[in-house]
Amino acid sequence: MEKIDVRDRIAKRVAQELTPNTLVNLGIGMPTLVAKYVDPSQGILFQSENGMIGIGMDIPNESNLDPDISNAAGQPVTALPEVTYFDSALSFSIIRGGHVSASVLGALEVDQQGNLANWIIPGKMVPGMGGAMDLVTGAKKVIIAMEHCDKRGNPKILDNCTLPLTAVAAVDLIITELAVIEVTRDGLVLLEISDDTTIDLVQAKTAAPLIIYNTPKVF
Amino acid sequence: MQLKPIISSQQAAAKLANNQTIMIGGFMTVGTPEKIIAAIADARVHDLTIICNDTGLPNKGIGVLIHNQQAKKIIASHIGLNPETGTQMNQHTLEVTLVPQGTLVEQIRSAGAGLGGVLTKTGLGTLVEEGKDIICRNGQNYIIEDPLFADVALIKASIVDKAGNCIFKKTTKNFNPVMATAATTVIVQAESIVEIGEVEADQFMLPGTFVDFIVEE
């Protein structure tokens, strides 16, 4: 499967997890694709931690580009008619205060306790945590949207994270191109698998035991 | 009537001294006072500690001061879009302290608001809590984060009247109004300067009392 298809498949499946008429934060990168698959009639509003609720679905063009409107990656975006803007202090009151119903982020590693690592690879890549630590601490539901394995094919879902953590026991749901996995007190529960894989294959690519209560649905 | 002095960007840069701690507003260069930054670059002031959300892009926004190696320390939430920051950090020519974005803004806000710091769950169980006190309140643990002050705050506003009252359009707000409360000297770069009374008072987002100098963009 092409990389672009993988990303779209994940984004499409994440979109189904969002609750109508709620406030959602989409992280930088692949999670921003989720907006493409959300039905506008569902009344889902997207928050951007740099200070905006009501990011538009349209990509700005020459006629409506406003340099004063950007997302958390600094990219120009459009705004819905009901948009509001606010400073970073209020933005993080919204985030930490539990007013965001779902936070969708990428990950370097996730483990069976729901620990998340996505801000630093010591000595190699140090982008910083940005708003991620606040988002996963404050959002009611934390959804990880990521490819199942890293570029070398190594599992990213582990028994214990090896990289420095972004947050402890914060992740609720993991959605990859192969599976939908819920983090529970007992461990990782395999809820769904994609139509081009098998339970055994998903387990082989996951470095933590997968619990199966019911036959996983196919997505 | 208390009018705020309108100064040039060069005069603004001259208010900075080597080894000072400064705050610079903006988010990935949006709402960043780039004209003042250009003047600081020309003034060659160095060994600055810069408190900012991010270090902009390579040689753009706050990235200009990174490129010119005018900072000795950065306190920020994100440096990923400016690889020069990471390179200088790995070469140990620049000290970088990474802080969760929500914690960073509250540290600045608490300084400006006269509070002794903030309690937050953000960062519990991570590298962020190292060396800090953890306090338990009502059965919940929190990290105690100290207030963050600066000698000078450099902010950008869309509209500023001659009394220093500020409007920040759309997502240019970000850290700007908060930083204006937490520094000894506050200099605002104004996209446009208007007469007092020209703008409906209800529109202002930051009282001019926080502003010391205005630089016209």
Interface residues (C-beta under 8 A of the other chain):
Chain A: S48 E49 N50 G51 M52 D66 P67 D68 I69 S70 A72 A73 G74 A79 Y85 F86 D87 S88 A89 S91 F92 I95 R96 W119 I120 G123 M125 V126 P127 G128 M129 G130 G131 A132 M133 D134 T137 G138 P164 L165 T166 A167 V168
Chain B: F27 M28 T29 V30 G31 N53 D54 L57 A76 S77 H78 I79 G80 L81 G86 M89 N90 V96 L98 P100 Q101 G102 T103 V105 E106 R109 T120 K121 T122 G123 L124 G125 T126 L127 V128 S158 F168 K169 K170 T171 T172 K173 N174 F175 N176 P177 V178 M205
